[in-house]
Amino acid sequence: MSKELQLKILTEIIALTALSAVLYYFKIYTLPMGGSITAGSMVPIFWLSLRRGPRAGMEAGFILGLIVMTIEPFLFHPVQIMLDYLIPFAALGLAGFLKKRPLIGVGVGMTVRFISHFLSGVIFADLFIPVGENPIIYSALYNGTYIVPELVISAVIIYILAKRKMLEIYL
């Protein structure tokens, strides 16, 4: 890969990660113990992944996870930091493995993100859930409350971008 192409990809990573971080501030709904429905803040990472592949998308997602961790720091254990910030946002880059099927890529990225948040909720349930609640059901419902809408928002926007051939623009 030429130095020029590497610089172009690095610039896209920086720009699209910054756009994701800005969009993260535009929240439709925020849950009390973390998690938000945003104005498509995952879309730039998906776009990057579908354009430049999973590595670029996972790098950008990892950086976005660090940014989100500083914006909304719900930090209490190193494993929780991995499961709630670093792994789920990096997982968005998995969409890059499915360039020819962008909506499935979005689904895969968001599913892995959900699983990571779900595991965090189950593992650390005793810190958050009401006494007597089943941690598996509680974590699934809580995390699904914001992940499913984020999936729908992201899928609709990626669908529009794909139909307009915007995923390949300026490659």
Secondary structure, DSSP 8 states (H G I E B T S, - for coil): --HHHHHHHHHHHHHHHHHHHHHHTSEEEE-TTS-EEESSTTHHHHHHHHHH-HHHHHHHHHHHHHHHHHHS---S-HHHHIIIIIHHHHGGGGGGGGTTSHHHHHHHHHHHHHHHHHHHHHHTGGGTS-TT--HHHHHHHHHHHHHHHHHHHHHHHHHHHHHTT-TTTT-
